């Protein structure tokens, strides 16, 4: 399995924000499904939360680079 951080390194700020929005929507639907007992793979919630954290980290790194460039 490839390192997940390698996947996000080439993303632009807008791509990261878009992907982050998608993952947050996915997390919401997963939480709704688990409450309705319709989620077959509950570990996907944990994986989605980790991916959200990774994207937020990359977003913060980009913002810090932009601020240091001034």
PQR file with spaces between the fields and no chain letter, atoms N, CA, C, O and H, PARSE charges and radii, in Angstrom:
ATOM       1  N    UNK     1       0.843   -1.179    0.000 -0.4000 1.5000
ATOM       2  CA   UNK     1       0.000    0.000    0.000 -0.0000 2.0000
ATOM       3  C    UNK     1       0.884    1.236    0.000  0.5500 1.7000
ATOM       4  O    UNK     1       1.825    1.335    0.788 -0.5500 1.4000
ATOM       5  N    UNK     2       0.587    2.152   -0.862 -0.4000 1.5000
ATOM       6  CA   UNK     2       1.382    3.371   -0.989 -0.0000 2.0000
ATOM       7  C    UNK     2       1.133    4.290    0.197  0.5500 1.7000
ATOM       8  O    UNK     2       0.084    4.250    0.839 -0.5500 1.4000
ATOM       9  H    UNK     2      -0.177    2.072   -1.502  0.4000 1.0000
ATOM      10  N    UNK     3       2.121    5.108    0.460 -0.4000 1.5000
ATOM      11  CA   UNK     3       2.005    6.078    1.541 -0.0000 2.0000
ATOM      12  C    UNK     3       0.954    7.116    1.166  0.5500 1.7000
ATOM      13  O    UNK     3       1.018    7.697    0.083 -0.5500 1.4000
ATOM      14  H    UNK     3       2.974    5.140   -0.062  0.4000 1.0000
ATOM      15  N    UNK     4      -0.009    7.353    2.048 -0.4000 1.5000
ATOM      16  CA   UNK     4      -1.111    8.268    1.745 -0.0000 2.0000
ATOM      17  C    UNK     4      -0.635    9.708    1.589  0.5500 1.7000
ATOM      18  O    UNK     4      -1.242   10.481    0.848 -0.5500 1.4000
ATOM      19  H    UNK     4      -0.060    6.882    2.928  0.4000 1.0000
ATOM      20  N    UNK     5       0.431   10.075    2.270 -0.4000 1.5000
ATOM      21  CA   UNK     5       0.893   11.453    2.176 -0.0000 2.0000
ATOM      22  C    UNK     5       1.459   11.752    0.797  0.5500 1.7000
ATOM      23  O    UNK     5       1.390   12.893    0.339 -0.5500 1.4000
ATOM      24  H    UNK     5       0.924    9.447    2.872  0.4000 1.0000
ATOM      25  N    UNK     6       2.009   10.761    0.137 -0.4000 1.5000
ATOM      26  CA   UNK     6       2.552   10.959   -1.206 -0.0000 2.0000
ATOM      27  C    UNK     6       1.445   11.346   -2.185  0.5500 1.7000
ATOM      28  O    UNK     6       1.674   12.094   -3.135 -0.5500 1.4000
ATOM      29  H    UNK     6       2.064    9.835    0.509  0.4000 1.0000
ATOM      30  N    UNK     7       0.260   10.831   -1.943 -0.4000 1.5000
ATOM      31  CA   UNK     7      -0.874   11.103   -2.828 -0.0000 2.0000
ATOM      32  C    UNK     7      -1.255   12.583   -2.817  0.5500 1.7000
ATOM      33  O    UNK     7      -1.674   13.117   -3.843 -0.5500 1.4000
ATOM      34  H    UNK     7       0.074   10.223   -1.171  0.4000 1.0000
ATOM      35  N    UNK     8      -1.115   13.246   -1.680 -0.4000 1.5000
ATOM      36  CA   UNK     8      -1.578   14.620   -1.527 -0.0000 2.0000
ATOM      37  C    UNK     8      -0.500   15.672   -1.765  0.5500 1.7000
ATOM      38  O    UNK     8      -0.817   16.860   -1.810 -0.5500 1.4000
ATOM      39  H    UNK     8      -0.774   12.813   -0.846  0.4000 1.0000
ATOM      40  N    UNK     9       0.739   15.283   -1.915 -0.4000 1.5000
ATOM      41  CA   UNK     9       1.826   16.257   -2.024 -0.0000 2.0000
ATOM      42  C    UNK     9       1.721   17.152   -3.250  0.5500 1.7000
ATOM      43  O    UNK     9       2.137   18.310   -3.201 -0.5500 1.4000
ATOM      44  H    UNK     9       0.996   14.318   -1.877  0.4000 1.0000
ATOM      45  N    UNK    10       1.180   16.645   -4.335 -0.4000 1.5000
ATOM      46  CA   UNK    10       1.123   17.411   -5.574 -0.0000 2.0000
ATOM      47  C    UNK    10      -0.178   18.195   -5.733  0.5500 1.7000
ATOM      48  O    UNK    10      -0.390   18.837   -6.762 -0.5500 1.4000
ATOM      49  H    UNK    10       0.843   15.704   -4.374  0.4000 1.0000
ATOM      50  N    UNK    11      -1.041   18.149   -4.736 -0.4000 1.5000
ATOM      51  CA   UNK    11      -2.316   18.865   -4.806 -0.0000 2.0000
ATOM      52  C    UNK    11      -2.113   20.359   -4.599  0.5500 1.7000
ATOM      53  O    UNK    11      -1.240   20.776   -3.838 -0.5500 1.4000
ATOM      54  H    UNK    11      -0.869   17.628   -3.900  0.4000 1.0000
ATOM      55  N    UNK    12      -2.921   21.157   -5.276 -0.4000 1.5000
ATOM      56  CA   UNK    12      -2.921   22.596   -5.035 -0.0000 2.0000
ATOM      57  C    UNK    12      -3.834   22.882   -3.843  0.5500 1.7000
ATOM      58  O    UNK    12      -4.538   21.999   -3.352 -0.5500 1.4000
ATOM      59  H    UNK    12      -3.631   20.818   -5.894  0.4000 1.0000
ATOM      60  N    UNK    13      -3.803   24.127   -3.396 -0.4000 1.5000
ATOM      61  CA   UNK    13      -4.621   24.510   -2.243 -0.0000 2.0000
ATOM      62  C    UNK    13      -6.106   24.290   -2.528  0.5500 1.7000
ATOM      63  O    UNK    13      -6.838   23.798   -1.669 -0.5500 1.4000
ATOM      64  H    UNK    13      -3.231   24.844   -3.794  0.4000 1.0000
ATOM      65  N    UNK    14      -6.548   24.653   -3.727 -0.4000 1.5000
ATOM      66  CA   UNK    14      -7.960   24.478   -4.083 -0.0000 2.0000
ATOM      67  C    UNK    14      -8.349   23.006   -4.168  0.5500 1.7000
ATOM      68  O    UNK    14      -9.450   22.629   -3.767 -0.5500 1.4000
ATOM      69  H    UNK    14      -5.953   25.053   -4.425  0.4000 1.0000
ATOM      70  N    UNK    15      -7.454   22.180   -4.687 -0.4000 1.5000
ATOM      71  CA   UNK    15      -7.731   20.749   -4.768 -0.0000 2.0000
ATOM      72  C    UNK    15      -7.839   20.138   -3.378  0.5500 1.7000
ATOM      73  O    UNK    15      -8.694   19.287   -3.133 -0.5500 1.4000
ATOM      74  H    UNK    15      -6.559   22.486   -5.013  0.4000 1.0000
ATOM      75  N    UNK    16      -6.976   20.569   -2.477 -0.4000 1.5000
ATOM      76  CA   UNK    16      -7.022   20.064   -1.103 -0.0000 2.0000
ATOM      77  C    UNK    16      -8.325   20.477   -0.434  0.5500 1.7000
ATOM      78  O    UNK    16      -8.963   19.666    0.238 -0.5500 1.4000
ATOM      79  H    UNK    16      -6.281   21.260   -2.676  0.4000 1.0000
ATOM      80  N    UNK    17      -8.726   21.736   -0.613 -0.4000 1.5000
ATOM      81  CA   UNK    17      -9.974   22.204   -0.011 -0.0000 2.0000
ATOM      82  C    UNK    17     -11.171   21.444   -0.572  0.5500 1.7000
ATOM      83  O    UNK    17     -12.100   21.115    0.166 -0.5500 1.4000
ATOM      84  H    UNK    17      -8.209   22.395   -1.159  0.4000 1.0000
ATOM      85  N    UNK    18     -11.154   21.165   -1.870 -0.4000 1.5000
ATOM      86  CA   UNK    18     -12.245   20.423   -2.494 -0.0000 2.0000
ATOM      87  C    UNK    18     -12.295   18.988   -1.968  0.5500 1.7000
ATOM      88  O    UNK    18     -13.366   18.484   -1.629 -0.5500 1.4000
ATOM      89  H    UNK    18     -10.399   21.431   -2.469  0.4000 1.0000
ATOM      90  N    UNK    19     -11.149   18.345   -1.902 -0.4000 1.5000
ATOM      91  CA   UNK    19     -11.075   16.974   -1.397 -0.0000 2.0000
ATOM      92  C    UNK    19     -11.487   16.923    0.074  0.5500 1.7000
ATOM      93  O    UNK    19     -12.148   15.978    0.503 -0.5500 1.4000
ATOM      94  H    UNK    19     -10.279   18.755   -2.178  0.4000 1.0000
ATOM      95  N    UNK    20     -11.100   17.931    0.840 -0.4000 1.5000
ATOM      96  CA   UNK    20     -11.468   18.013    2.249 -0.0000 2.0000
ATOM      97  C    UNK    20     -12.985   18.107    2.403  0.5500 1.7000
ATOM      98  O    UNK    20     -13.573   17.445    3.258 -0.5500 1.4000
ATOM      99  H    UNK    20     -10.563   18.699    0.491  0.4000 1.0000
ATOM     100  N    UNK    21     -13.603   18.926    1.577 -0.4000 1.5000
ATOM     101  CA   UNK    21     -15.061   19.068    1.601 -0.0000 2.0000
ATOM     102  C    UNK    21     -15.737   17.732    1.268  0.5500 1.7000
ATOM     103  O    UNK    21     -16.727   17.360    1.899 -0.5500 1.4000
ATOM     104  H    UNK    21     -13.125   19.464    0.882  0.4000 1.0000
ATOM     105  N    UNK    22     -15.205   17.022    0.286 -0.4000 1.5000
ATOM     106  CA   UNK    22     -15.766   15.728   -0.094 -0.0000 2.0000
ATOM     107  C    UNK    22     -15.657   14.720    1.047  0.5500 1.7000
ATOM     108  O    UNK    22     -16.601   13.982    1.329 -0.5500 1.4000
ATOM     109  H    UNK    22     -14.401   17.324   -0.226  0.4000 1.0000
ATOM     110  N    UNK    23     -14.497   14.699    1.698 -0.4000 1.5000
ATOM     111  CA   UNK    23     -14.300   13.752    2.790 -0.0000 2.0000
ATOM     112  C    UNK    23     -15.183   14.076    3.988  0.5500 1.7000
ATOM     113  O    UNK    23     -15.664   13.167    4.664 -0.5500 1.4000
ATOM     114  H    UNK    23     -13.730   15.298    1.469  0.4000 1.0000
ATOM     115  N    UNK    24     -15.399   15.354    4.258 -0.4000 1.5000
ATOM     116  CA   UNK    24     -16.277   15.727    5.365 -0.0000 2.0000
ATOM     117  C    UNK    24     -17.719   15.319    5.078  0.5500 1.7000
ATOM     118  O    UNK    24     -18.437   14.894    5.983 -0.5500 1.4000
ATOM     119  H    UNK    24     -15.008   16.092    3.708  0.4000 1.0000
ATOM     120  N    UNK    25     -18.143   15.445    3.826 -0.4000 1.5000
ATOM     121  CA   UNK    25     -19.479   14.985    3.448 -0.0000 2.0000
ATOM     122  C    UNK    25     -19.579   13.466    3.560  0.5500 1.7000
ATOM     123  O    UNK    25     -20.595   12.934    4.008 -0.5500 1.4000
ATOM     124  H    UNK    25     -17.560   15.790    3.090  0.4000 1.0000
ATOM     125  N    UNK    26     -18.525   12.779    3.151 -0.4000 1.5000
ATOM     126  CA   UNK    26     -18.501   11.323    3.251 -0.0000 2.0000
ATOM     127  C    UNK    26     -18.559   10.886    4.714  0.5500 1.7000
ATOM     128  O    UNK    26     -19.264    9.935    5.051 -0.5500 1.4000
ATOM     129  H    UNK    26     -17.700   13.211    2.787  0.4000 1.0000
ATOM     130  N    UNK    27     -17.828   11.569    5.572 -0.4000 1.5000
ATOM     131  CA   UNK    27     -17.840   11.250    6.995 -0.0000 2.0000
ATOM     132  C    UNK    27     -19.244   11.424    7.570  0.5500 1.7000
ATOM     133  O    UNK    27     -19.699   10.607    8.371 -0.5500 1.4000
ATOM     134  H    UNK    27     -17.255   12.341    5.298  0.4000 1.0000
ATOM     135  N    UNK    28     -19.919   12.479    7.162 -0.4000 1.5000
ATOM     136  CA   UNK    28     -21.293   12.705    7.625 -0.0000 2.0000
ATOM     137  C    UNK    28     -22.203   11.552    7.214  0.5500 1.7000
ATOM     138  O    UNK    28     -22.966   11.037    8.031 -0.5500 1.4000
ATOM     139  H    UNK    28     -19.550   13.143    6.512  0.4000 1.0000
ATOM     140  N    UNK    29     -22.121   11.147    5.943 -0.4000 1.5000
ATOM     141  CA   UNK    29     -22.981   10.056    5.477 -0.0000 2.0000
ATOM     142  C    UNK    29     -22.633    8.743    6.171  0.5500 1.7000
ATOM     143  O    UNK    29     -23.521    7.939    6.453 -0.5500 1.4000
ATOM     144  H    UNK    29     -21.501   11.565    5.279  0.4000 1.0000
ATOM     145  N    UNK    30     -21.355    8.521    6.449 -0.4000 1.5000
ATOM     146  CA   UNK    30     -20.963    7.307    7.168 -0.0000 2.0000
ATOM     147  C    UNK    30     -21.540    7.303    8.576  0.5500 1.7000
ATOM     148  O    UNK    30     -21.997    6.269    9.063 -0.5500 1.4000
ATOM     149  H    UNK    30     -20.633    9.175    6.220  0.4000 1.0000
ATOM     150  N    UNK    31     -21.519    8.450    9.222 -0.4000 1.5000
ATOM     151  CA   UNK    31     -22.070    8.536   10.580 -0.0000 2.0000
ATOM     152  C    UNK    31     -23.577    8.313   10.582  0.5500 1.7000
ATOM     153  O    UNK    31     -24.115    7.692   11.498 -0.5500 1.4000
ATOM     154  H    UNK    31     -21.148    9.290    8.827  0.4000 1.0000
ATOM     155  N    UNK    32     -24.252    8.817    9.562 -0.4000 1.5000
ATOM     156  CA   UNK    32     -25.696    8.593    9.459 -0.0000 2.0000
ATOM     157  C    UNK    32     -25.977    7.111    9.234  0.5500 1.7000
ATOM     158  O    UNK    32     -26.889    6.548    9.840 -0.5500 1.4000
ATOM     159  H    UNK    32     -23.814    9.322    8.818  0.4000 1.0000
ATOM     160  N    UNK    33     -25.199    6.487    8.370 -0.4000 1.5000
ATOM     161  CA   UNK    33     -25.406    5.071    8.076 -0.0000 2.0000
ATOM     162  C    UNK    33     -25.143    4.195    9.291  0.5500 1.7000
ATOM     163  O    UNK    33     -25.846    3.209    9.509 -0.5500 1.4000
ATOM     164  H    UNK    33     -24.458    6.944    7.878  0.4000 1.0000
ATOM     165  N    UNK    34     -24.131    4.549   10.088 -0.4000 1.5000
ATOM     166  CA   UNK    34     -23.831    3.719   11.255 -0.0000 2.0000
ATOM     167  C    UNK    34     -24.948    3.824   12.286  0.5500 1.7000
ATOM     168  O    UNK    34     -25.228    2.858   12.997 -0.5500 1.4000
ATOM     169  H    UNK    34     -23.560    5.350    9.911  0.4000 1.0000
ATOM     170  N    UNK    35     -25.584    4.979   12.372 -0.4000 1.5000
ATOM     171  CA   UNK    35     -26.716    5.132   13.293 -0.0000 2.0000
ATOM     172  C    UNK    35     -27.927    4.340   12.811  0.5500 1.7000
ATOM     173  O    UNK    35     -28.740    3.889   13.618 -0.5500 1.4000
ATOM     174  H    UNK    35     -25.358    5.763   11.794  0.4000 1.0000
ATOM     175  N    UNK    36     -28.044    4.172   11.504 -0.4000 1.5000
ATOM     176  CA   UNK    36     -29.163    3.425   10.930 -0.0000 2.0000
ATOM     177  C    UNK    36     -28.824    1.940   10.762  0.5500 1.7000
ATOM     178  O    UNK    36     -29.610    1.189   10.185 -0.5500 1.4000
ATOM     179  H    UNK    36     -27.383    4.539   10.849  0.4000 1.0000
ATOM     180  N    UNK    37     -27.666    1.516   11.260 -0.4000 1.5000
ATOM     181  CA   UNK    37     -27.206    0.124   11.178 -0.0000 2.0000
ATOM     182  C    UNK    37     -27.091   -0.367    9.738  0.5500 1.7000
ATOM     183  O    UNK    37     -27.355   -1.536    9.457 -0.5500 1.4000
ATOM     184  H    UNK    37     -27.027    2.126   11.729  0.4000 1.0000
ATOM     185  N    UNK    38     -26.702    0.516    8.832 -0.4000 1.5000
ATOM     186  CA   UNK    38     -26.564    0.143    7.427 -0.0000 2.0000
ATOM     187  C    UNK    38     -25.126    0.232    6.935  0.5500 1.7000
ATOM     188  O    UNK    38     -24.877    0.149    5.732 -0.5500 1.4000
ATOM     189  H    UNK    38     -26.487    1.466    9.061  0.4000 1.0000
ATOM     190  N    UNK    39     -24.185    0.400    7.844 -0.4000 1.5000
ATOM     191  CA   UNK    39     -22.786    0.532    7.449 -0.0000 2.0000
ATOM     192  C    UNK    39     -22.101   -0.822    7.576  0.5500 1.7000
ATOM     193  O    UNK    39     -22.008   -1.382    8.669 -0.5500 1.4000
ATOM     194  H    UNK    39     -24.387    0.468    8.821  0.4000 1.0000
ATOM     195  N    UNK    40     -21.621   -1.342    6.449 -0.4000 1.5000
ATOM     196  CA   UNK    40     -20.988   -2.656    6.437 -0.0000 2.0000
ATOM     197  C    UNK    40     -19.557   -2.617    6.958  0.5500 1.7000
ATOM     198  O    UNK    40     -19.089   -3.575    7.572 -0.5500 1.4000
ATOM     199  H    UNK    40     -21.696   -0.887    5.561  0.4000 1.0000
ATOM     200  N    UNK    41     -18.868   -1.517    6.716 -0.4000 1.5000
ATOM     201  CA   UNK    41     -17.456   -1.414    7.085 -0.0000 2.0000
ATOM     202  C    UNK    41     -17.248   -0.202    7.990  0.5500 1.7000
ATOM     203  O    UNK    41     -16.905    0.876    7.504 -0.5500 1.4000
ATOM     204  H    UNK    41     -19.248   -0.738    6.217  0.4000 1.0000
ATOM     205  N    UNK    42     -17.447   -0.361    9.288 -0.4000 1.5000
ATOM     206  CA   UNK    42     -17.337    0.786   10.196 -0.0000 2.0000
ATOM     207  C    UNK    42     -15.926    1.359   10.301  0.5500 1.7000
ATOM     208  O    UNK    42     -15.759    2.496   10.744 -0.5500 1.4000
ATOM     209  H    UNK    42     -17.725   -1.236    9.683  0.4000 1.0000
ATOM     210  N    UNK    43     -14.917    0.602    9.906 -0.4000 1.5000
ATOM     211  CA   UNK    43     -13.547    1.121    9.956 -0.0000 2.0000
ATOM     212  C    UNK    43     -13.331    2.267    8.968  0.5500 1.7000
ATOM     213  O    UNK    43     -12.351    3.004    9.079 -0.5500 1.4000
ATOM     214  H    UNK    43     -15.053   -0.321    9.546  0.4000 1.0000
ATOM     215  N    UNK    44     -14.237    2.419    8.007 -0.4000 1.5000
ATOM     216  CA   UNK    44     -14.114    3.516    7.039 -0.0000 2.0000
ATOM     217  C    UNK    44     -14.233    4.879    7.708  0.5500 1.7000
ATOM     218  O    UNK    44     -13.687    5.863    7.209 -0.5500 1.4000
ATOM     219  H    UNK    44     -15.033    1.820    7.917  0.4000 1.0000
ATOM     220  N    UNK    45     -14.945    4.946    8.841 -0.4000 1.5000
ATOM     221  CA   UNK    45     -15.052    6.206    9.576 -0.0000 2.0000
ATOM     222  C    UNK    45     -13.669    6.625   10.060  0.5500 1.7000
ATOM     223  O    UNK    45     -13.279    7.784    9.917 -0.5500 1.4000
ATOM     224  H    UNK    45     -15.388    4.146    9.246  0.4000 1.0000
ATOM     225  N    UNK    46     -12.934    5.684   10.630 -0.4000 1.5000
ATOM     226  CA   UNK    46     -11.588    5.973   11.131 -0.0000 2.0000
ATOM     227  C    UNK    46     -10.661    6.392    9.992  0.5500 1.7000
ATOM     228  O    UNK    46      -9.896    7.347   10.131 -0.5500 1.4000
ATOM     229  H    UNK    46     -13.251    4.742   10.747  0.4000 1.0000
ATOM     230  N    UNK    47     -10.729    5.689    8.882 -0.4000 1.5000
ATOM     231  CA   UNK    47      -9.879    6.014    7.737 -0.0000 2.0000
ATOM     232  C    UNK    47     -10.207    7.391    7.170  0.5500 1.7000
ATOM     233  O    UNK    47      -9.309    8.145    6.797 -0.5500 1.4000
ATOM     234  H    UNK    47     -11.351    4.913    8.769  0.4000 1.0000
ATOM     235  N    UNK    48     -11.487    7.712    7.107 -0.4000 1.5000
ATOM     236  CA   UNK    48     -11.908    9.014    6.589 -0.0000 2.0000
ATOM     237  C    UNK    48     -11.434   10.130    7.508  0.5500 1.7000
ATOM     238  O    UNK    48     -10.968   11.167    7.037 -0.5500 1.4000
ATOM     239  H    UNK    48     -12.217    7.099    7.410  0.4000 1.0000
ATOM     240  N    UNK    49     -11.551    9.924    8.823 -0.4000 1.5000
ATOM     241  CA   UNK    49     -11.086   10.936    9.774 -0.0000 2.0000
ATOM     242  C    UNK    49      -9.580   11.163    9.639  0.5500 1.7000
ATOM     243  O    UNK    49      -9.111   12.298    9.719 -0.5500 1.4000
ATOM     244  H    UNK    49     -11.930    9.081    9.206  0.4000 1.0000
ATOM     245  N    UNK    50      -8.831   10.091    9.437 -0.4000 1.5000
ATOM     246  CA   UNK    50      -7.380   10.223    9.264 -0.0000 2.0000
ATOM     247  C    UNK    50      -7.039   10.982    7.985  0.5500 1.7000
ATOM     248  O    UNK    50      -6.130   11.812    7.974 -0.5500 1.4000
ATOM     249  H    UNK    50      -9.212    9.169    9.372  0.4000 1.0000
ATOM     250  N    UNK    51      -7.768   10.696    6.915 -0.4000 1.5000
ATOM     251  CA   UNK    51      -7.525   11.409    5.660 -0.0000 2.0000
ATOM     252  C    UNK    51      -7.861   12.888    5.789  0.5500 1.7000
ATOM     253  O    UNK    51      -7.173   13.733    5.217 -0.5500 1.4000
ATOM     254  H    UNK    51      -8.506   10.022    6.924  0.4000 1.0000
ATOM     255  N    UNK    52      -8.916   13.207    6.538 -0.4000 1.5000
ATOM     256  CA   UNK    52      -9.263   14.607    6.785 -0.0000 2.0000
ATOM     257  C    UNK    52      -8.130   15.290    7.540  0.5500 1.7000
ATOM     258  O    UNK    52      -7.752   16.414    7.211 -0.5500 1.4000
ATOM     259  H    UNK    52      -9.475   12.521    7.002  0.4000 1.0000
ATOM     260  N    UNK    53      -7.590   14.619    8.544 -0.4000 1.5000
ATOM     261  CA   UNK    53      -6.478   15.192    9.312 -0.0000 2.0000
ATOM     262  C    UNK    53      -5.250   15.402    8.432  0.5500 1.7000
ATOM     263  O    UNK    53      -4.567   16.420    8.553 -0.5500 1.4000
ATOM     264  H    UNK    53      -7.897   13.706    8.811  0.4000 1.0000
ATOM     265  N    UNK    54      -4.967   14.451    7.551 -0.4000 1.5000
ATOM     266  CA   UNK    54      -3.827   14.600    6.639 -0.0000 2.0000
ATOM     267  C    UNK    54      -4.003   15.821    5.739  0.5500 1.7000
ATOM     268  O    UNK    54      -3.075   16.607    5.548 -0.5500 1.4000
ATOM     269  H    UNK    54      -5.521   13.625    7.453  0.4000 1.0000
ATOM     270  N    UNK    55      -5.200   15.964    5.194 -0.4000 1.5000
ATOM     271  CA   UNK    55      -5.458   17.092    4.297 -0.0000 2.0000
ATOM     272  C    UNK    55      -5.375   18.420    5.035  0.5500 1.7000
ATOM     273  O    UNK    55      -4.858   19.397    4.494 -0.5500 1.4000
ATOM     274  H    UNK    55      -5.954   15.325    5.349  0.4000 1.0000
ATOM     275  N    UNK    56      -5.876   18.467    6.258 -0.4000 1.5000
ATOM     276  CA   UNK    56      -5.788   19.700    7.041 -0.0000 2.0000
ATOM     277  C    UNK    56      -4.337   20.041    7.345  0.5500 1.7000
ATOM     278  O    UNK    56      -3.969   21.215    7.380 -0.5500 1.4000
ATOM     279  H    UNK    56      -6.296   17.673    6.698  0.4000 1.0000
ATOM     280  N    UNK    57      -3.512   19.023    7.564 -0.4000 1.5000
ATOM     281  CA   UNK    57      -2.087   19.248    7.797 -0.0000 2.0000
ATOM     282  C    UNK    57      -1.428   19.831    6.558  0.5500 1.7000
ATOM     283  O    UNK    57      -0.669   20.796    6.652 -0.5500 1.4000
ATOM     284  H    UNK    57      -3.812   18.069    7.536  0.4000 1.0000
ATOM     285  N    UNK    58      -1.714   19.251    5.396 -0.4000 1.5000
ATOM     286  CA   UNK    58      -1.143   19.780    4.157 -0.0000 2.0000
ATOM     287  C    UNK    58      -1.629   21.193    3.877  0.5500 1.7000
ATOM     288  O    UNK    58      -0.861   22.031    3.405 -0.5500 1.4000
ATOM     289  H    UNK    58      -2.331   18.467    5.320  0.4000 1.0000
ATOM     290  N    UNK    59      -2.895   21.465    4.162 -0.4000 1.5000
ATOM     291  CA   UNK    59      -3.448   22.801    3.965 -0.0000 2.0000
ATOM     292  C    UNK    59      -2.735   23.808    4.860  0.5500 1.7000
ATOM     293  O    UNK    59      -2.423   24.915    4.421 -0.5500 1.4000
ATOM     294  H    UNK    59      -3.520   20.785    4.545  0.4000 1.0000
ATOM     295  N    UNK    60      -2.480   23.436    6.099 -0.4000 1.5000
ATOM     296  CA   UNK    60      -1.783   24.319    7.035 -0.0000 2.0000
ATOM     297  C    UNK    60      -0.343   24.560    6.567  0.5500 1.7000
ATOM     298  O    UNK    60       0.156   25.680    6.673 -0.5500 1.4000
ATOM     299  H    UNK    60      -2.734   22.537    6.455  0.4000 1.0000
ATOM     300  N    UNK    61       0.320   23.537    6.058 -0.4000 1.5000
ATOM     301  CA   UNK    61       1.683   23.697    5.554 -0.0000 2.0000
ATOM     302  C    UNK    61       1.717   24.666    4.381  0.5500 1.7000
ATOM     303  O    UNK    61       2.623   25.495    4.291 -0.5500 1.4000
ATOM     304  H    UNK    61      -0.086   22.628    5.972  0.4000 1.0000
ATOM     305  N    UNK    62       0.756   24.573    3.493 -0.4000 1.5000
ATOM     306  CA   UNK    62       0.690   25.485    2.349 -0.0000 2.0000
ATOM     307  C    UNK    62       0.477   26.910    2.823  0.5500 1.7000
ATOM     308  O    UNK    62       1.120   27.833    2.324 -0.5500 1.4000
ATOM     309  H    UNK    62       0.020   23.899    3.566  0.4000 1.0000
ATOM     310  N    UNK    63      -0.429   27.099    3.790 -0.4000 1.5000
ATOM     311  CA   UNK    63      -0.693   28.441    4.316 -0.0000 2.0000
ATOM     312  C    UNK    63       0.545   29.022    4.989  0.5500 1.7000
ATOM     313  O    UNK    63       0.823   30.213    4.846 -0.5500 1.4000
ATOM     314  H    UNK    63      -0.952   26.349    4.195  0.4000 1.0000
ATOM     315  N    UNK    64       1.288   28.201    5.718 -0.4000 1.5000
ATOM     316  CA   UNK    64       2.508   28.683    6.368 -0.0000 2.0000
ATOM     317  C    UNK    64       3.566   29.072    5.343  0.5500 1.7000
ATOM     318  O    UNK    64       4.274   30.062    5.529 -0.5500 1.4000
ATOM     319  H    UNK    64       1.062   27.234    5.835  0.4000 1.0000
ATOM     320  N    UNK    65       3.679   28.303    4.265 -0.4000 1.5000
ATOM     321  CA   UNK    65       4.630   28.647    3.210 -0.0000 2.0000
ATOM     322  C    UNK    65       4.259   29.971    2.557  0.5500 1.7000
ATOM     323  O    UNK    65       5.129   30.787    2.253 -0.5500 1.4000
ATOM     324  H    UNK    65       3.104   27.499    4.115  0.4000 1.0000
ATOM     325  N    UNK    66       2.954   30.181    2.342 -0.4000 1.5000
ATOM     326  CA   UNK    66       2.505   31.435    1.729 -0.0000 2.0000
ATOM     327  C    UNK    66       2.788   32.621    2.640  0.5500 1.7000
ATOM     328  O    UNK    66       3.197   33.679    2.162 -0.5500 1.4000
ATOM     329  H    UNK    66       2.247   29.518    2.589  0.4000 1.0000
ATOM     330  N    UNK    67       2.581   32.466    3.929 -0.4000 1.5000
ATOM     331  CA   UNK    67       2.814   33.559    4.873 -0.0000 2.0000
ATOM     332  C    UNK    67       4.296   33.846    5.065  0.5500 1.7000
ATOM     333  O    UNK    67       4.678   34.997    5.278 -0.5500 1.4000
ATOM     334  H    UNK    67       2.249   31.607    4.318  0.4000 1.0000
ATOM     335  N    UNK    68       5.129   32.828    4.994 -0.4000 1.5000
ATOM     336  CA   UNK    68       6.572   33.034    5.130 -0.0000 2.0000
ATOM     337  C    UNK    68       7.168   33.655    3.879  0.5500 1.7000
ATOM     338  O    UNK    68       8.239   34.259    3.937 -0.5500 1.4000
ATOM     339  H    UNK    68       4.819   31.893    4.821  0.4000 1.0000
ATOM     340  N    UNK    69       6.495   33.515    2.762 -0.4000 1.5000
ATOM     341  CA   UNK    69       6.983   34.068    1.507 -0.0000 2.0000
ATOM     342  C    UNK    69       6.800   35.561    1.389  0.5500 1.7000
ATOM     343  O    UNK    69       7.333   36.172    0.463 -0.5500 1.4000
ATOM     344  H    UNK    69       5.625   33.025    2.714  0.4000 1.0000
ATOM     345  N    UNK    70       6.068   36.162    2.292 -0.4000 1.5000
ATOM     346  CA   UNK    70       5.809   37.603    2.213 -0.0000 2.0000
ATOM     347  C    UNK    70       7.009   38.402    2.569  0.5500 1.7000
ATOM     348  O    UNK    70       6.959   39.632    2.552 -0.5500 1.4000
ATOM     349  H    UNK    70       5.635   35.665    3.045  0.4000 1.0000
